[in-house]
Amino acid sequence: AAGVIQSPRHLIKEKRETATLKCYPIPRHDTVYWYQQGPGQDPQFLISFYEKMQSDKGSIPDRFSAQQFSDYHSELNMSSLELGDSALYFCASSQWTGTETQYFGPGTRLLVL
Amino acid sequence: AQKITQTQPGMFVQEKEAVTLDCTYDTSDQSYGLFWYKQPSSGEMIFLIYQGSYDEQNATEGRYSLNFQKARKSANLVISASQLGDSAMYFCAMRLLTGGFKTIFGAGTRLFVKA
C-alpha cells in the first residue's frame, strides 16, 4: 500500500539558510499535518491543511510557512534557520472518514550547523 | 487545554509476557480520538491503534488492545505476547474531532523487551 512520502530524508543546512521540505500524502487523503520532533522529545504539532486550506496551527515559528497544493502535496518552508531547528520533521496524512487516523511519513532529519 | 500524560518513562517486559503502557488525557470536549504510535530506534512513527470517544467497545488490533476508561480519562495500551521487536518508544496522542486538527502527544514510554 502507498505510504506518505517525504523528501529529502536528510538535510544539512547552515544557520540563517532556508530549507524546503516536501510531503506527498497517501492518495485520496485530504488532510496533511506537519510535526517537529526534537531529540528525545515527543512530536510537536506545527500546522495542518484540509482540502488545501490551512485548518489548524500549532507551535509553528513565524519563520516557517507551509502550504498545500492542488495535487495535495505540501511543502514546509523554513527560513533564517537556527541551531534549535535541528529536528526530525514528520508529515502525516489522513482521510475524513471518522477515525481520522494519521499515517506518518518517514520524516526528514534536518541538521542546522 | 488538552493534555496527554504518560507517567512511565521506561518499562521492561519479559518476552512473551503482556505489558500495559499507561496514558491519561485531559479534555473538556466530548468528541475526540485517541491514538497509539510506536517509534522504533530507526525513527519512523507507526500507527498501532485508534479509539474514538464514542466507541463503546475497546479497540483491538492483533496483539494490541486499548483499555479505554472514559470516566477515568485513561487509554492504556496493552501489548500481549511481547516480542523483541516491540522494543521501541510508544506515544499516546489525542485529537479533538470537532473544531480543529491539532494533535497532541504524550512524552512517550520506552519499552524494553528482554529475551
Chai-1 contact restraints between the chains, C-beta under 6 A:
chainA,res_idxA,chainB,res_idxB,connection_type,confidence,min_distance_angstrom,max_distance_angstrom,comment,restraint_id
A,D42,B,F91,contact,1.0,0.0,6.0,A-B,restraint_1
A,D42,B,F105,contact,1.0,0.0,6.0,A-B,restraint_2
A,D42,B,A107,contact,1.0,0.0,6.0,A-B,restraint_3
A,D42,B,G108,contact,1.0,0.0,6.0,A-B,restraint_4
A,P43,B,F105,contact,1.0,0.0,6.0,A-B,restraint_5
A,F45,B,K102,contact,1.0,0.0,6.0,A-B,restraint_6
A,F45,B,T103,contact,1.0,0.0,6.0,A-B,restraint_7
A,S48,B,F101,contact,1.0,0.0,6.0,A-B,restraint_8
A,S55,B,F101,contact,1.0,0.0,6.0,A-B,restraint_9
A,D56,B,G100,contact,1.0,0.0,6.0,A-B,restraint_10
A,D56,B,F101,contact,1.0,0.0,6.0,A-B,restraint_11
A,D56,B,K102,contact,1.0,0.0,6.0,A-B,restraint_12
A,G58,B,K102,contact,1.0,0.0,6.0,A-B,restraint_13
A,T99,B,Y50,contact,1.0,0.0,6.0,A-B,restraint_14
A,E100,B,G33,contact,1.0,0.0,6.0,A-B,restraint_15
A,T101,B,F47,contact,1.0,0.0,6.0,A-B,restraint_16
A,T101,B,Y50,contact,1.0,0.0,6.0,A-B,restraint_17
A,Y103,B,F47,contact,1.0,0.0,6.0,A-B,restraint_18
A,F104,B,M45,contact,1.0,0.0,6.0,A-B,restraint_19
A,P106,B,E44,contact,1.0,0.0,6.0,A-B,restraint_20
A,G107,B,G43,contact,1.0,0.0,6.0,A-B,restraint_21
